Amino acid sequence: MSNELEKTLAHALDRTQRQPGLALIHALKLDDELSQMGCADPITYSLHGYASQHSNSDQDGAPWRTSEPGRFDCLYQAHRQFGDAPGRALATAFKNARGSEIPALNLLYANECLEIDSLWLRFFNKYLAYHGVQNNLSLKPSSASRFERLYCPALSTVNVHTQGPLVSVLMPIYNASLTLRKAAQSILDQTWQNLELILVDDCSKDNSLQIAHDLRSKDSRVKVIALNSNGGPYVAKNIALTVAKGKYLTVHDADDWAFPTRLEEQLHCLLEHKVPGIAVSVGRTLRCNMHGEFTRFQPLDWVSLDGALRICFPSPLFDRSYFDQRLGAWDSVRIGADAEIFQRIRRFDSGALHISDTPVMLQLDLHNSLTRHEDTHNDERGEAPARKAYRQSWSSWHASQTVMPSLQFPQTQRTFVVPEYLQVLTSNITDFLDSLTESTLT
């Protein structure tokens, strides 16, 4: 590091120590100073050190394996204060951020800049740069929500892959008219173009099915399945398996947005064979609401190493032969089966699992989603009783096995102890399959 850069960082730190309530202003000032110096490497600092794209002076400062639970939770605590006193919250975060938490300060800064698109983008893109996202995101000019306007400027055709194995992307749909086009287009615009997108409408009451057919009419890679009764997202995924042709398969929810390199990033470790035996690739995710406010901050643990970027349980990209031979199916319940299948692999065949530190998607926090619903929530309130009961049930099932169990498809033998209104009679999968005619699959 040059002497000039060291002095600039020292002055920024001194300013913020004297006025921690102005941490955001001082972060902006430092960005401008670095830009004038010709320094393109993003730098974020806290009281305990600074982080650039290639180094972190406090890299060992925030291990999540600690005997002091809750010690490393600066983003979580700051976000809880944010509504009442954002300046104080940012000051607290600046004083306490350690190690991997330092780059994540940019997400708090972005939340404070929700009224100014350019600043929100600056801090969000700065955070993404730390995690290897090379293409800056942008916002389309309109009066729509920030989530709806978010996009990645066109990538060079050099970066687009039209050859290589087919990837099947399964997308369950239920009353998703507000977000379906956005979610589907983020898959169709992937740098990995050899894909099929299978949209499964789970008996929506809005015009989701009409949107799905419109997407199919514009892109031959889209297939549409229309179910005649509602069975939940995992029944929909299992049904999509029956028509998926890809050598690899994954899932993308109808209210999430995929980074353009999501499939390419997740395929990389499976295709390169640098680690023998890898058959499942899992990415990470950030959560935000329609306004672009980042949510679901948490203390550091094995799920999130910085308090914001989390393992994305719905994101596994599977080698199809591994899925069929070792896993069989998703459990046909209403909630939580993504965590079950992830933990099944992690417990019994961890060598087949690769967890990337790269963000692959934004998950939208909607008030009416399954993770927010009063009866099925899994958010800052904790687990809903039904979700907890299901987790305890599959945990007991895993513990009773000595080798990886697989589910029969259609799975009719095993049911979990969950409230009746959440149960799916898995024998009904056969009825669903019988209902798939030429008129329902297009």
ROMIKOL-171941 format. One record per residue (C-alpha): x, y, z; residue in three letters. Coordinates in steps of 0.2 Angstrom, whole numbers, padded with zeros to 4 digits. Last residue first. Layout:
N
c1 | c2 | c3 | type
X | Y | Z | Ala
...
//
This chain:
442
c1 | c2 | c3 | type
-0234 | -0134 | -0118 | Thr
-0239 | -0147 | -0104 | Leu
-0257 | -0145 | -0099 | Thr
-0266 | -0148 | -0115 | Ser
-0255 | -0163 | -0120 | Glu
-0260 | -0171 | -0104 | Thr
-0254 | -0170 | -0086 | Leu
-0269 | -0175 | -0075 | Ser
-0262 | -0192 | -0072 | Asp
-0246 | -0184 | -0065 | Leu
-0257 | -0174 | -0053 | Phe
-0267 | -0189 | -0047 | Asp
-0251 | -0199 | -0044 | Thr
-0245 | -0184 | -0034 | Ile
-0261 | -0186 | -0024 | Asn
-0252 | -0201 | -0015 | Ser
-0242 | -0187 | -0006 | Thr
-0257 | -0181 | 0004 | Leu
-0250 | -0164 | 0007 | Val
-0250 | -0158 | 0025 | Gln
-0250 | -0140 | 0030 | Leu
-0268 | -0138 | 0035 | Tyr
-0266 | -0154 | 0045 | Glu
-0253 | -0147 | 0056 | Pro
-0237 | -0156 | 0055 | Val
-0231 | -0174 | 0060 | Val
-0222 | -0180 | 0044 | Phe
-0228 | -0192 | 0031 | Thr
-0219 | -0207 | 0024 | Arg
-0225 | -0220 | 0012 | Gln
-0232 | -0211 | -0004 | Thr
-0217 | -0203 | -0012 | Gln
-0220 | -0202 | -0031 | Pro
-0206 | -0204 | -0033 | Phe
-0197 | -0214 | -0019 | Gln
-0187 | -0204 | -0007 | Leu
-0169 | -0207 | -0004 | Ser
-0160 | -0211 | 0012 | Pro
-0142 | -0208 | 0014 | Met
-0134 | -0221 | 0025 | Val
-0135 | -0225 | 0043 | Thr
-0153 | -0219 | 0046 | Gln
-0162 | -0215 | 0062 | Ser
-0154 | -0198 | 0064 | Ala
-0160 | -0193 | 0047 | His
-0178 | -0197 | 0052 | Trp
-0176 | -0188 | 0068 | Ser
-0170 | -0172 | 0059 | Ser
-0185 | -0174 | 0047 | Trp
-0197 | -0173 | 0061 | Ser
-0189 | -0160 | 0071 | Gln
-0188 | -0149 | 0055 | Arg
-0207 | -0152 | 0052 | Tyr
-0212 | -0148 | 0069 | Ala
-0201 | -0132 | 0068 | Lys
-0210 | -0127 | 0052 | Arg
-0227 | -0130 | 0060 | Ala
-0223 | -0120 | 0075 | Pro
-0217 | -0105 | 0065 | Ala
-0198 | -0103 | 0066 | Glu
-0190 | -0087 | 0072 | Gly
-0198 | -0069 | 0073 | Arg
-0183 | -0063 | 0062 | Glu
-0189 | -0074 | 0048 | Asp
-0196 | -0092 | 0046 | Asn
-0214 | -0090 | 0044 | His
-0227 | -0104 | 0041 | Thr
-0243 | -0099 | 0050 | Asp
-0241 | -0080 | 0051 | Glu
-0234 | -0079 | 0033 | His
-0217 | -0072 | 0031 | Arg
-0207 | -0087 | 0025 | Thr
-0222 | -0093 | 0015 | Leu
-0223 | -0076 | 0006 | Ser
-0237 | -0064 | 0010 | Asn
-0226 | -0050 | 0017 | His
-0214 | -0051 | 0002 | Leu
-0195 | -0052 | 0005 | Asp
-0188 | -0055 | -0012 | Leu
-0173 | -0066 | -0013 | Gln
-0158 | -0059 | -0023 | Leu
-0148 | -0072 | -0032 | Met
-0131 | -0080 | -0035 | Val
-0120 | -0071 | -0022 | Pro
-0103 | -0080 | -0022 | Thr
-0096 | -0089 | -0006 | Asp
-0099 | -0106 | -0015 | Ser
-0105 | -0121 | -0005 | Ile
-0099 | -0137 | -0014 | His
-0108 | -0154 | -0009 | Leu
-0103 | -0171 | -0014 | Ala
-0091 | -0173 | 0000 | Gly
-0104 | -0170 | 0012 | Ser
-0113 | -0186 | 0008 | Asp
-0124 | -0192 | 0023 | Phe
-0126 | -0176 | 0034 | Arg
-0123 | -0162 | 0021 | Arg
-0134 | -0171 | 0008 | Ile
-0148 | -0174 | 0019 | Arg
-0146 | -0157 | 0026 | Gln
-0149 | -0149 | 0009 | Phe
-0164 | -0160 | 0006 | Ile
-0172 | -0155 | 0022 | Glu
-0168 | -0137 | 0020 | Ala
-0176 | -0136 | 0003 | Asp
-0191 | -0147 | 0011 | Ala
-0196 | -0132 | 0023 | Gly
-0214 | -0129 | 0018 | Ile
-0229 | -0137 | 0010 | Arg
-0224 | -0155 | 0011 | Val
-0219 | -0167 | -0004 | Ser
-0201 | -0171 | 0001 | Asp
-0191 | -0167 | -0014 | Trp
-0187 | -0182 | -0024 | Ala
-0175 | -0197 | -0027 | Gly
-0160 | -0191 | -0017 | Leu
-0146 | -0204 | -0022 | Arg
-0150 | -0211 | -0039 | Gln
-0161 | -0197 | -0046 | Asp
-0152 | -0182 | -0039 | Phe
-0135 | -0190 | -0043 | Tyr
-0140 | -0193 | -0061 | Ser
-0147 | -0175 | -0062 | Arg
-0131 | -0167 | -0057 | Asp
-0139 | -0155 | -0045 | Phe
-0139 | -0136 | -0044 | Leu
-0143 | -0131 | -0026 | Pro
-0152 | -0114 | -0024 | Ser
-0167 | -0116 | -0013 | Pro
-0156 | -0117 | 0002 | Phe
-0147 | -0101 | -0001 | Cys
-0132 | -0100 | 0011 | Ile
-0133 | -0082 | 0017 | Arg
-0125 | -0065 | 0013 | Leu
-0130 | -0053 | 0027 | Ala
-0122 | -0057 | 0044 | Gly
-0104 | -0059 | 0037 | Asp
-0101 | -0078 | 0037 | Leu
-0120 | -0082 | 0035 | Ser
-0126 | -0100 | 0037 | Val
-0111 | -0106 | 0047 | Trp
-0114 | -0093 | 0060 | Asp
-0113 | -0074 | 0061 | Leu
-0127 | -0065 | 0069 | Pro
-0141 | -0060 | 0058 | Gln
-0147 | -0048 | 0045 | Phe
-0164 | -0053 | 0037 | Arg
-0166 | -0037 | 0026 | Thr
-0159 | -0026 | 0013 | Phe
-0170 | -0012 | 0007 | Glu
-0172 | -0012 | -0012 | Gly
-0189 | -0005 | -0012 | His
-0197 | -0021 | -0016 | Met
-0189 | -0030 | -0001 | Asn
-0172 | -0037 | 0001 | Cys
-0163 | -0053 | 0005 | Arg
-0146 | -0058 | -0001 | Leu
-0141 | -0075 | -0007 | Thr
-0128 | -0088 | -0008 | Arg
-0124 | -0103 | -0019 | Gly
-0125 | -0122 | -0018 | Val
-0117 | -0134 | -0030 | Ser
-0122 | -0152 | -0029 | Val
-0112 | -0167 | -0038 | Ala
-0094 | -0164 | -0032 | Ile
-0086 | -0181 | -0032 | Gly
-0068 | -0176 | -0037 | Pro
-0063 | -0158 | -0033 | Val
-0056 | -0149 | -0048 | Lys
-0069 | -0158 | -0058 | His
-0071 | -0142 | -0069 | Glu
-0089 | -0146 | -0074 | Leu
-0096 | -0147 | -0057 | Leu
-0086 | -0133 | -0050 | Cys
-0091 | -0121 | -0064 | His
-0109 | -0126 | -0065 | Leu
-0113 | -0115 | -0050 | Gln
-0105 | -0100 | -0057 | Glu
-0112 | -0102 | -0075 | Glu
-0129 | -0105 | -0068 | Leu
-0129 | -0089 | -0057 | Arg
-0119 | -0078 | -0070 | Thr
-0134 | -0066 | -0074 | Pro
-0138 | -0063 | -0055 | Phe
-0154 | -0072 | -0052 | Ala
-0170 | -0062 | -0046 | Trp
-0182 | -0070 | -0034 | Asp
-0201 | -0070 | -0033 | Asp
-0205 | -0085 | -0045 | Ala
-0193 | -0096 | -0036 | Asp
-0178 | -0104 | -0045 | His
-0174 | -0122 | -0044 | Val
-0159 | -0132 | -0051 | Thr
-0156 | -0146 | -0063 | Leu
-0141 | -0153 | -0073 | Tyr
-0140 | -0166 | -0087 | Lys
-0156 | -0157 | -0092 | Gly
-0172 | -0165 | -0099 | Lys
-0185 | -0160 | -0086 | Ala
-0202 | -0167 | -0090 | Val
-0205 | -0179 | -0075 | Thr
-0194 | -0167 | -0064 | Leu
-0207 | -0154 | -0066 | Ala
-0219 | -0165 | -0056 | Ile
-0207 | -0166 | -0042 | Asn
-0205 | -0147 | -0042 | Lys
-0224 | -0144 | -0041 | Ala
-0226 | -0156 | -0027 | Val
-0212 | -0146 | -0018 | Tyr
-0220 | -0129 | -0021 | Pro
-0238 | -0133 | -0014 | Gly
-0251 | -0145 | -0020 | Gly
-0264 | -0134 | -0027 | Asn
-0276 | -0142 | -0040 | Ser
-0278 | -0143 | -0059 | Asn
-0259 | -0141 | -0062 | Leu
-0254 | -0131 | -0077 | Ala
-0236 | -0135 | -0084 | Ile
-0227 | -0123 | -0095 | Val
-0211 | -0125 | -0104 | Lys
-0199 | -0111 | -0109 | Val
-0184 | -0113 | -0120 | Arg
-0194 | -0109 | -0135 | Ser
-0194 | -0090 | -0130 | Asp
-0208 | -0078 | -0134 | Lys
-0223 | -0089 | -0134 | Ser
-0217 | -0097 | -0118 | Arg
-0216 | -0081 | -0109 | Leu
-0234 | -0077 | -0114 | Asp
-0239 | -0094 | -0108 | His
-0232 | -0090 | -0091 | Ala
-0240 | -0073 | -0090 | Ile
-0257 | -0081 | -0093 | Gln
-0253 | -0094 | -0080 | Leu
-0249 | -0080 | -0067 | Ser
-0265 | -0071 | -0071 | Asn
-0272 | -0072 | -0053 | Asp
-0280 | -0087 | -0044 | Lys
-0265 | -0099 | -0046 | Ser
-0267 | -0118 | -0048 | Cys
-0249 | -0122 | -0045 | Asp
-0242 | -0115 | -0061 | Asp
-0227 | -0125 | -0065 | Val
-0214 | -0115 | -0076 | Leu
-0200 | -0126 | -0083 | Ile
-0186 | -0116 | -0089 | Leu
-0174 | -0125 | -0101 | Glu
-0156 | -0121 | -0103 | Leu
-0142 | -0119 | -0114 | Asn
-0139 | -0100 | -0112 | Gln
-0127 | -0100 | -0098 | Trp
-0124 | -0081 | -0097 | Thr
-0141 | -0080 | -0090 | Gln
-0154 | -0069 | -0098 | Asp
-0168 | -0083 | -0098 | Leu
-0165 | -0085 | -0079 | Ile
-0167 | -0067 | -0075 | Ser
-0182 | -0066 | -0087 | Gln
-0191 | -0079 | -0077 | Ala
-0189 | -0069 | -0060 | Ala
-0194 | -0053 | -0068 | Lys
-0209 | -0060 | -0077 | Arg
-0215 | -0069 | -0062 | Leu
-0214 | -0054 | -0049 | Thr
-0231 | -0046 | -0048 | Leu
-0240 | -0061 | -0056 | Ser
-0234 | -0073 | -0043 | Ala
-0251 | -0081 | -0038 | Asn
-0243 | -0098 | -0036 | Tyr
-0228 | -0103 | -0047 | Ile
-0216 | -0117 | -0046 | Pro
-0200 | -0113 | -0056 | Met
-0189 | -0128 | -0061 | Leu
-0173 | -0124 | -0071 | Val
-0166 | -0138 | -0082 | Ser
-0148 | -0136 | -0087 | Val
-0142 | -0143 | -0104 | Leu
-0124 | -0147 | -0105 | Pro
-0112 | -0136 | -0115 | Gly
-0114 | -0124 | -0129 | Gln
-0122 | -0107 | -0130 | Thr
-0111 | -0099 | -0117 | His
-0111 | -0080 | -0116 | Val
-0096 | -0070 | -0110 | Asn
-0090 | -0066 | -0127 | Val
-0107 | -0060 | -0131 | Thr
-0103 | -0045 | -0120 | Ser
-0115 | -0043 | -0106 | Leu
-0130 | -0032 | -0107 | Ala
-0132 | -0020 | -0092 | Pro
-0137 | -0030 | -0076 | Cys
-0155 | -0026 | -0070 | Tyr
-0165 | -0018 | -0056 | Leu
-0180 | -0009 | -0061 | Arg
-0193 | -0021 | -0053 | Glu
-0183 | -0022 | -0037 | Phe
-0182 | -0003 | -0036 | Arg
-0201 | -0002 | -0037 | Ser
-0208 | 0005 | -0053 | Ala
-0209 | 0024 | -0056 | Ser
-0196 | 0022 | -0071 | Ser
-0178 | 0024 | -0075 | Pro
-0170 | 0007 | -0076 | Lys
-0158 | 0003 | -0062 | Leu
-0140 | -0003 | -0064 | Ser
-0129 | -0018 | -0058 | Leu
-0111 | -0018 | -0060 | Asn
-0103 | -0033 | -0068 | Asn
-0089 | -0042 | -0059 | Gln
-0097 | -0050 | -0045 | Val
-0082 | -0057 | -0036 | Gly
-0088 | -0055 | -0018 | His
-0080 | -0039 | -0013 | Tyr
-0087 | -0032 | -0029 | Ala
-0104 | -0036 | -0023 | Leu
-0102 | -0024 | -0008 | Tyr
-0096 | -0010 | -0019 | Lys
-0111 | -0013 | -0031 | Asn
-0123 | -0011 | -0017 | Phe
-0114 | 0004 | -0010 | Phe
-0114 | 0013 | -0027 | Arg
-0131 | 0007 | -0032 | Leu
-0139 | 0015 | -0016 | Trp
-0130 | 0031 | -0020 | Leu
-0136 | 0032 | -0038 | Ser
-0154 | 0028 | -0033 | Asp
-0156 | 0041 | -0020 | Ile
-0171 | 0039 | -0008 | Glu
-0165 | 0022 | -0002 | Leu
-0148 | 0029 | 0004 | Cys
-0149 | 0023 | 0022 | Glu
-0152 | 0005 | 0016 | Asn
-0136 | 0007 | 0005 | Ala
-0126 | 0012 | 0020 | Tyr
-0132 | -0003 | 0029 | Leu
-0127 | -0014 | 0014 | Leu
-0110 | -0006 | 0013 | Asn
-0107 | -0011 | 0031 | Leu
-0106 | -0029 | 0023 | Ala
-0088 | -0025 | 0018 | Pro
-0083 | -0024 | 0037 | Ile
-0093 | -0039 | 0043 | Glu
-0080 | -0051 | 0036 | Ser
-0067 | -0045 | 0048 | Gly
-0075 | -0035 | 0062 | Arg
-0088 | -0022 | 0063 | Ala
-0091 | -0014 | 0080 | Asn
-0087 | 0004 | 0079 | Lys
-0094 | 0007 | 0062 | Phe
-0109 | -0003 | 0066 | Ala
-0113 | 0007 | 0081 | Thr
-0111 | 0023 | 0071 | Ala
-0122 | 0016 | 0058 | Leu
-0135 | 0013 | 0070 | Ala
-0133 | 0030 | 0079 | Arg
-0136 | 0038 | 0062 | Gly
-0151 | 0027 | 0058 | Pro
-0160 | 0031 | 0074 | Ala
-0178 | 0024 | 0076 | Asp
-0179 | 0013 | 0060 | Gly
-0161 | 0008 | 0061 | Phe
-0159 | 0001 | 0078 | Gln
-0163 | -0017 | 0073 | Arg
-0152 | -0015 | 0058 | His
-0137 | -0010 | 0069 | Ala
-0139 | -0026 | 0080 | Gln
-0140 | -0038 | 0065 | Tyr
-0126 | -0029 | 0056 | Leu
-0115 | -0029 | 0072 | Cys
-0118 | -0048 | 0076 | Asp
-0101 | -0055 | 0081 | Phe
-0103 | -0057 | 0100 | Arg
-0120 | -0066 | 0098 | Gly
-0114 | -0082 | 0106 | Pro
-0097 | -0080 | 0116 | Glu
-0088 | -0096 | 0114 | Ser
-0084 | -0092 | 0096 | Thr
-0085 | -0101 | 0080 | Arg
-0091 | -0086 | 0070 | Trp
-0074 | -0079 | 0068 | Pro
-0074 | -0060 | 0067 | Ala
-0057 | -0053 | 0069 | Gly
-0047 | -0065 | 0058 | Asp
-0048 | -0055 | 0042 | Gln
-0045 | -0038 | 0051 | Asp
-0033 | -0031 | 0038 | Ser
-0044 | -0038 | 0025 | Asn
-0037 | -0040 | 0007 | Ser
-0041 | -0042 | -0011 | His
-0057 | -0033 | -0014 | Gln
-0052 | -0021 | 0000 | Ser
-0056 | -0022 | 0018 | Ala
-0051 | -0010 | 0032 | Tyr
-0048 | -0011 | 0051 | Gly
-0055 | -0011 | 0068 | His
-0064 | 0006 | 0069 | Leu
-0072 | 0002 | 0052 | Ser
-0066 | 0003 | 0034 | Tyr
-0072 | 0000 | 0016 | Thr
-0061 | 0000 | 0001 | Ile
-0066 | -0003 | -0017 | Pro
-0051 | -0006 | -0028 | Asp
-0052 | 0008 | -0042 | Ala
-0039 | 0019 | -0035 | Cys
-0036 | 0033 | -0047 | Gly
-0031 | 0046 | -0033 | Met
-0047 | 0056 | -0037 | Gln
-0057 | 0040 | -0035 | Ser
-0049 | 0036 | -0018 | Leu
-0054 | 0054 | -0012 | Glu
-0072 | 0052 | -0019 | Asp
-0074 | 0035 | -0010 | Asp
-0067 | 0042 | 0006 | Leu
-0080 | 0056 | 0006 | Lys
-0094 | 0044 | 0003 | Leu
-0088 | 0033 | 0018 | Ala
-0086 | 0049 | 0028 | His
-0104 | 0054 | 0024 | Ile
-0110 | 0036 | 0029 | Leu
-0100 | 0036 | 0045 | Ala
-0108 | 0053 | 0051 | Leu
-0114 | 0047 | 0068 | Gly
-0096 | 0041 | 0071 | Pro
-0090 | 0059 | 0072 | Gln
-0073 | 0059 | 0080 | Arg
-0069 | 0041 | 0075 | Gln
-0076 | 0045 | 0058 | Thr
-0064 | 0059 | 0054 | Arg
-0049 | 0049 | 0061 | Asp
-0053 | 0034 | 0051 | Leu
-0054 | 0044 | 0035 | Ala
-0038 | 0053 | 0039 | His
-0029 | 0036 | 0042 | Ala
-0036 | 0030 | 0025 | Leu
-0029 | 0044 | 0016 | Thr
-0013 | 0043 | 0024 | Lys
-0011 | 0025 | 0020 | Glu
-0016 | 0028 | 0002 | Leu
-0003 | 0042 | 0000 | Glu
0010 | 0030 | 0008 | Asn
0007 | 0017 | -0005 | Ser
0000 | 0000 | 0000 | Met
//
